[in-house]
Amino acid sequence: MKLVMAIINSDDTRNVLDRLARRGFSATVTSTTGGFLRVGNTTIFCGVDDEKVEGVMGVFRESCPSRIQYVTPLPPVMEPGEVHIPTPVEKHMGGATIFVLDVAHFEKI
């Protein structure tokens, strides 16, 4: 058995969960924040049999497109009187970061 742990953009959550459910996979979802821009993410945990891992991975590949977004990073800490003019930064958003972990024991109570 494997645990598929995927960190995805929050905008893709509903699409991923719908596709997982239609294919018979159950998942646990938690909201997370992280990275350079402190952007909202969703972490999805899905326990599957070894032979079904590719099916779950396919759902993430189909549902989590990468896209470019322009964002303004948080301003640096500055001394009084200094001026900082924020410049938008091009950032690749979306996609997924996926970990597939071996599960030593699973029990559903």
C-alpha positions as CSV (number, residue, x, y, z in Angstrom):
1,M,0.0,0.0,0.0
2,K,1.1,3.6,-0.7
3,L,0.3,7.0,0.6
4,V,0.1,9.6,-2.1
5,M,0.6,13.1,-0.7
6,A,0.1,15.9,-3.1
7,I,0.5,19.6,-2.6
8,I,-1.6,21.5,-5.1
9,N,-2.8,25.1,-5.8
10,S,-6.1,25.7,-3.9
11,D,-7.8,26.7,-7.2
12,D,-7.4,23.1,-8.4
13,T,-8.8,21.4,-5.3
14,R,-12.4,20.9,-6.4
15,N,-11.5,19.5,-9.8
16,V,-9.0,17.0,-8.3
17,L,-11.4,15.8,-5.6
18,D,-14.3,15.4,-8.2
19,R,-12.0,13.3,-10.5
20,L,-10.7,11.2,-7.6
21,A,-14.2,10.4,-6.4
22,R,-15.4,9.5,-9.9
23,R,-12.6,7.0,-10.2
24,G,-13.3,5.5,-6.8
25,F,-10.5,7.0,-4.8
26,S,-11.1,8.5,-1.3
27,A,-9.0,11.4,0.0
28,T,-8.3,13.5,3.0
29,V,-7.8,17.2,2.4
30,T,-6.0,19.9,4.5
31,S,-5.4,23.5,3.8
32,T,-1.8,24.6,3.8
33,T,0.3,27.7,3.1
34,G,3.9,27.9,2.1
35,G,6.5,28.9,-0.3
36,F,7.9,32.2,-1.5
37,L,4.6,34.0,-1.7
38,R,2.7,32.4,1.2
39,V,0.1,31.3,-1.3
40,G,-2.8,29.1,-0.2
41,N,-2.3,25.5,-1.1
42,T,-4.2,22.3,-0.5
43,T,-2.5,19.0,0.6
44,I,-4.3,15.9,-0.4
45,F,-3.7,12.5,1.2
46,C,-4.8,9.4,-0.7
47,G,-4.1,5.8,0.4
48,V,-4.1,3.4,-2.5
49,D,-2.9,-0.1,-3.4
50,D,0.4,-0.3,-5.2
51,E,-1.2,-1.1,-8.6
52,K,-3.5,1.9,-8.4
53,V,-0.8,4.6,-7.8
54,E,-0.6,5.4,-11.5
55,G,-4.4,6.0,-11.6
56,V,-4.1,8.6,-8.9
57,M,-1.1,10.2,-10.5
58,G,-3.0,10.5,-13.7
59,V,-5.7,12.5,-12.0
60,F,-3.2,15.0,-10.7
61,R,-1.5,15.3,-14.1
62,E,-4.9,16.0,-15.7
63,S,-6.2,18.3,-13.1
64,C,-3.3,20.5,-12.0
65,P,-2.1,22.6,-14.9
66,S,0.8,24.9,-14.5
67,R,0.2,28.6,-15.2
68,I,2.0,31.9,-15.0
69,Q,0.7,34.6,-12.6
70,Y,2.2,38.0,-11.8
71,V,2.3,38.7,-8.1
72,T,3.8,41.4,-5.9
73,P,6.1,39.9,-3.2
74,L,6.0,41.1,0.4
75,P,8.0,44.3,0.9
76,P,11.4,44.0,2.7
77,V,11.9,45.2,6.2
78,M,13.1,48.8,5.8
79,E,14.4,51.7,7.8
80,P,12.1,54.7,8.4
81,G,12.2,57.1,5.4
82,E,13.3,54.4,2.9
83,V,11.0,53.9,-0.1
84,H,10.3,50.6,-1.7
85,I,8.4,50.4,-5.0
86,P,7.1,46.9,-5.4
87,T,7.7,45.2,-8.7
88,P,5.4,42.3,-9.8
89,V,7.2,39.0,-10.2
90,E,6.4,36.3,-12.7
91,K,5.6,33.1,-10.8
92,H,4.7,29.7,-12.0
93,M,1.5,28.6,-10.2
94,G,-0.4,25.4,-10.2
95,G,1.0,22.0,-11.0
96,A,1.5,19.6,-8.1
97,T,4.3,18.4,-5.8
98,I,3.6,14.8,-5.1
99,F,5.2,12.3,-2.7
100,V,4.5,8.6,-2.8
101,L,5.3,6.9,0.5
102,D,5.3,3.2,1.5
103,V,2.8,2.4,4.2
104,A,3.9,-0.2,6.7
105,H,0.4,-0.6,8.3
106,F,-3.1,0.6,7.5
107,E,-6.2,0.2,9.5
108,K,-9.6,1.8,9.0
109,I,-11.7,1.7,12.2
